[in-house]
Amino acid sequence: DFVNSLPPAFSKIPQIVIDDLMITFDPAKKALNDVSFGIHTASSWPIVENYFAITNIVVALDIAGVSGSRTVQGLVRGVFNIDGVYLQCEIQKQATDTGWVLTSGLPPGKTLDLVQVAGKLFESKITLPDARPPSMTFSVLEVTIHTGTGMFGFSAQSADSWNFLDVKDFAIESFKLDFTRDPSIKDAPISGTLATTLKIKDVEVALSASMNATADGGWAFEGSSKQIPLGALIDYIAETFGVHDVPRSIAGITIDNLHISFNTKTRDFTFGVTGKISIAGQPVVIQVDIGVLHQTDGSFKKVLKGTVTFPNNQFGLDFETDPADTRFTATWDETAGGSLGFTDLAKALQLPKLDIPADLDLDLASASFVYDSGTKGAAFVVTAASKNYGGGKATFIAFKPGADWEMFFGLATAKQIDLTALPLIGKPLGALTTVMLDDIAAELASAPFSGDDVKTLANIVKSGYPQLPPDGMAKGVDLTVMFDAGGHQVPLRLGTGAPPDDGTATPAGPALSSAAGSPTSMAPATQSSADGTHWFTIQKRFGPASIQKIGVRYYQQRLWALLNASLS
């Protein structure tokens, strides 16, 4: 029993020399009470078999209650040799402890290098990366071993700094190495981290690298901070890496968290910014990764990517390359999941409501928005592709040139309305020719847009999507329709959104292109009926069929078509 209470393998140490021995007993009870002794030996003691053994052992033990409820406590001292540096080891056990625990440290004035530690303790399970400090000397070191389980813990600190970028005023300061050896994990018993600090302006960021992630020959450090202003980070990137083209459009981000990662071999850095950015005056969740990639000539290249999330949809960010540009673009498509509508976007940004028909089901397949805080007023522009209306395309604009928002919605469709489906005249007319309404487009404006407004917004709206009329637009609704009868095409327009009289309009009115591609002026409405129908003169004959007029009416957010035709 006594032997079992000793540290593992301790009873097998040969050549023990007893220095002190004290025995306490009770003659009346014929009982042995306590035994205390001190011994030493020049033999080694394998505390962890084939891994950690100490020499120059000195032992002091106190065994209480020898004849009854026995307890053992004591102290063992020795040394552990690492490449000529002798760690001072001590094993202690209190009476209430369940096992023996060894602690070890450097003697005063001694240091130990990382390479020495790796050679003695890593068992070739962890290979030091090629890209490592020329010297990493530990001046503070502590080893802890639980002799019963063989669990081994190592902690060491170094005050060395390392400028692995070879750039002025850059260094990661001090290191702390922590690793454990768990013999119960057969394939990978050793795991741990190397920790350091990176100073950005006046803020120190704690970073760490896993010791098992060195396959590429470098350490991959990661860390985070919530204390760095974005402006300070942009200045740091410019000063340290010579990267001066971080766009102004992200300068307004309020940082919630900054994640930093870098690889000591590739010398690539990533600064991951999570926070909020103001779009149209509302905070929107944004995540931006600023990659600073090391080039073969020693310079650094910037790579930007990120996302914004609203309303419950994630948009991928695309930044302008001009650092002075104040805009950014974000894109979404249905493969990202969720659903998206213009009303959702406007509501999320608390924009004024635009009277878009509630049952206008665009069923968006993709969308992108541009936000520019540096135009002549803030501009939020969305362009989207629909799966309905013949693959229609839509544009939503919120523009704030002054105190109030100006809203615009434009929809261009390839949807055709077959007029031969009309009662009475339609079927016999369809037997002779095709009659339809095609290229239906709608424009809604909540306030007047001047010609200057249009010029400001023209380069923000993506090519191929509905634009504001070039001469501007008054508050109201405009509808344009192409009437096609057997190839004879007449463009029609009705609504209240004529160009505003602000002196910027050109004398000529807007024009559409016919199917043949030649400019065709809008057909004037010859008369309007009491129900709001606008009638356009056609006067076209197809054999026995004659089409006199086409009527178009916008009522209760719906487009109505009427045909005045006859058969002879």
ABEGO torsion letter per residue (X at the ends): XAAAABBBGAAABBGBBBABBBBBBBAAAGBBABBBBBBBBABBBBABBGABBBBGBBBBBBBBGAABBBBBBEBBBBBBBBGGBBBBBBBBBBAABABBBBBBBBBBGBBBBAAAAAAAAAGGABBBBABBBABBBBABBBBBBBAAAGBBBBBBBBABBBBAAGBBGBBBBEBBBBBBBBAABAABABBEBBBBBBBBEABBBBBBBBAABAAAGBBBBBBBBAABBAAAAAAAAAAAAGBAABBAAAAABBBABBBBBBBAAAGBBBBBBBBBBBBGGBBBBBBBBBBBBBBAAGBBBBBBBEBBBOBGBBBBBBBBABAABABBBBBBBAAAEEBBBAAAAAAAAGBBBBBBBAABBAGBABBBBBBBAABBEBBBBBBBBBABGGGBBBBBBBBBABABBBBBBBBBBABBBBAAABBGAAAAAAAABBBBBBGBBBBBBABBBBAAAAAAAAAABBBGBBBBBAAEBBBEBBBBBBBBBGGBBBBBBBEAABBBBAGABBABBBBBBBAAGBBBBBBBBABBBAAGBBBBBAGBBBEABBBABBBBBBBGGBBBBBBBBBBX
